[in-house]
């Protein structure tokens, strides 16, 4: 009754959803004009229109009705930067007004969503997604390929060594999927979480087409697209009218476009899945891996496995070495010149850091280098060699017995120098995820330190986007040594 009375009245009225379409059927045509044509999953569209004292807020589905309302609220200054009231920004207005308004919009991306891994807090997520034009339109695409290829693993190898582009692999996988495909069920064939490499002649031929400079290995995109298309072709021959979709991840070393001209088969849905290293648990969560690792360091300092000798300074000196001349010029033996750095107003922005004439600056040791503004001229992550330097003032007892320097968090291949002499070298597989995910380095410095000032220099070779020290190092004496 209240709705009918509002529609019959002459006062300002907001008409939402199907009620708007019933009041003005022409809105249907306006929605159709902006909706993405021939969508693979779903096309969303909204219209926000004022006609006299009426404002029509409509979408082409229930989610889009919500988006239309959000669009009007955005125009009144409302924002939602994070889920729950914590991220809500609602301005105060004495009155609300709507001027001329006739807006229609259809996003080009059909799937617009985000994923919170493992124990991420999803409180307020549905509202946050709607208020930012997100949706839950998706085809399953997670790591699942190994479930279908386990019988093809070569002797002594792993799931990452299965031939990908060979006909026999596509036939083997398609045979397991055909009944689900005939039923129109959603299927996931996402690659597993790692770098693939096989002895297949066809894989090698396709992988040789391009090198993935971001993953520091050959691109597997052409091999995987060959596999996905072969699987799809087999299934479509058996069930040409199936509405089934096959989800997969554009992930790891299949993120570059294929070199060979390739048209993805009709059932295929790919999701670009960028990788981020940020911890997936808060430090106050006992399941947090970083928290567990810090807890495991305690015995090295509380007498159980060792005793703390000294914390190294939080801030170390740092110098970029893009041409890799530092080792030849023996930077580990040269004095540190901070004249340029000391001339800058603190804190120093990435823009100012980029004006570095090739001399020393300073970095914290609890955050990796790029996060502090060590970037390239185009503000991409700095890659190449770099040098950390600090001085430790120690008394005689601190230099005796089994003294270790512990790097709790350190990326990259590294060389350590103490008082100008190389004392240790650590190998490191190119990108961080090809290593053990702990990123620790423990160096025995017995007999390497002296009473008084000690120069400690760390040289790194960073081939990818994360570089340097990201947890503060410390000296400890190992118990029983």
Rosetta blueprint (number, residue, H / E / L):
1 X L
2 X H
3 X H
4 X H
5 X H
6 X H
7 X H
8 X H
9 X L
10 X L
11 X L
12 X L
13 X E
14 X E
15 X E
16 X E
17 X L
18 X H
19 X H
20 X H
21 X H
22 X H
23 X H
24 X L
25 X L
26 X L
27 X H
28 X H
29 X H
30 X H
31 X H
32 X H
33 X H
34 X H
35 X L
36 X L
37 X L
38 X L
39 X L
40 X L
41 X L
42 X L
43 X L
44 X L
45 X L
46 X E
47 X E
48 X E
49 X E
50 X E
51 X E
52 X L
53 X L
54 X E
55 X E
56 X E
57 X E
58 X E
59 X E
60 X L
61 X L
62 X H
63 X H
64 X H
65 X H
66 X H
67 X H
68 X H
69 X H
70 X H
71 X H
72 X H
73 X H
74 X H
75 X H
76 X L
77 X L
78 X L
79 X E
80 X E
81 X L
82 X L
83 X L
84 X L
85 X H
86 X H
87 X H
88 X E
89 X E
90 X L
91 X L
92 X L
93 X L
94 X L
95 X L
96 X L
97 X L
98 X L
99 X L
100 X L
101 X L
102 X E
103 X E
104 X E
105 X E
106 X L
107 X L
108 X L
109 X L
110 X L
111 X L
112 X L
113 X L
114 X L
115 X L
116 X L
117 X L
118 X L
119 X L
120 X L
121 X L
122 X L
123 X L
124 X L
125 X H
126 X H
127 X H
128 X H
129 X H
130 X H
131 X H
132 X L
133 X L
134 X L
135 X L
136 X L
137 X L
138 X L
139 X L
140 X L
141 X L
142 X L
143 X E
144 X L
145 X L
146 X H
147 X H
148 X H
149 X H
150 X H
151 X H
152 X H
153 X L
154 X L
155 X L
156 X L
157 X L
158 X L
159 X H
160 X H
161 X H
162 X L
163 X L
164 X L
165 X L
166 X L
167 X H
168 X H
169 X H
170 X H
171 X H
172 X H
173 X H
174 X H
175 X H
176 X H
177 X H
178 X H
179 X H
180 X H
181 X H
182 X H
183 X L
184 X L
185 X L
186 X L
187 X E
188 X E
189 X L
190 X E
191 X L
192 X L
193 X L
194 X L
195 X L
196 X L
197 X L
198 X L
199 X L
200 X L
201 X H
202 X H
203 X H
204 X H
205 X H
206 X H
207 X H
208 X L
209 X L
210 X L
211 X E
212 X E
213 X L
214 X L
215 X L
216 X L
217 X E
218 X E
219 X L
220 X L
221 X H
222 X H
223 X H
224 X H
225 X H
226 X H
227 X H
228 X H
229 X H
230 X H
231 X H
232 X H
233 X H
234 X H
235 X H
236 X H
237 X H
238 X H
239 X L
240 X L
241 X L
242 X L
243 X L
244 X L
245 X L
246 X E
247 X E
248 X E
249 X E
250 X E
251 X L
252 X H
253 X H
254 X H
255 X L
256 X L
257 X L
258 X L
259 X L
260 X L
261 X L
262 X L
263 X L
264 X L
265 X L
266 X L
267 X L
268 X E
269 X E
270 X E
271 X E
272 X E
273 X L
274 X L
275 X L
276 X L
277 X L
278 X L
279 X L
280 X L
281 X L
282 X L
283 X L
284 X L
285 X L
286 X L
287 X L
288 X L
289 X H
290 X H
291 X H
292 X H
293 X H
294 X H
295 X H
296 X H
297 X H
298 X H
299 X H
300 X H
301 X L
302 X E
303 X L
304 X L
305 X L
306 X E
307 X E
308 X E
309 X E
310 X E
311 X E
312 X L
313 X L
314 X L
315 X E
316 X E
317 X E
318 X E
319 X E
320 X E
321 X E
322 X L
323 X L
324 X L
325 X L
326 X L
327 X L
328 X L
329 X L
330 X L
331 X H
332 X H
333 X H
334 X L
335 X L
336 X L
337 X L
338 X L
339 X H
340 X H
341 X H
342 X H
343 X L
344 X L
345 X L
346 X L
347 X L
348 X L
349 X L
350 X H
351 X H
352 X H
353 X H
354 X L
355 X L
356 X L
357 X L
358 X L
359 X L
360 X L
361 X E
362 X E
363 X E
364 X E
365 X L
366 X L
367 X L
368 X L
369 X H
370 X H
371 X H
372 X H
373 X L
374 X L
375 X E
376 X L
377 X L
378 X L
379 X L
380 X L
381 X E
382 X L
383 X L
384 X E
385 X E
386 X E
387 X E
388 X E
389 X E
390 X E
391 X E
392 X E
393 X E
394 X E
395 X L
396 X H
397 X H
398 X H
399 X H
400 X L
401 X L
402 X L
403 X E
404 X E
405 X E
406 X E
407 X E
408 X L
409 X E
410 X E
411 X L
412 X L
413 X E
414 X E
415 X E
416 X E
417 X E
418 X E
419 X L
420 X L
421 X E
422 X E
423 X E
424 X E
425 X E
426 X E
427 X L
428 X L
429 X L
430 X L
431 X L
432 X H
433 X H
434 X H
435 X L
436 X L
437 X L
438 X L
439 X L
440 X L
441 X E
442 X E
443 X E
444 X E
445 X L
446 X L
447 X L
448 X L
449 X L
450 X L
451 X L
452 X E
453 X E
454 X E
455 X E
456 X E
457 X E
458 X E
459 X E
460 X E
461 X E
462 X E
463 X L
464 X L
465 X L
466 X L
467 X L
468 X L
469 X E
470 X E
471 X E
472 X L
473 X L
474 X E
475 X E
476 X E
477 X E
478 X E
479 X L
480 X L
481 X L
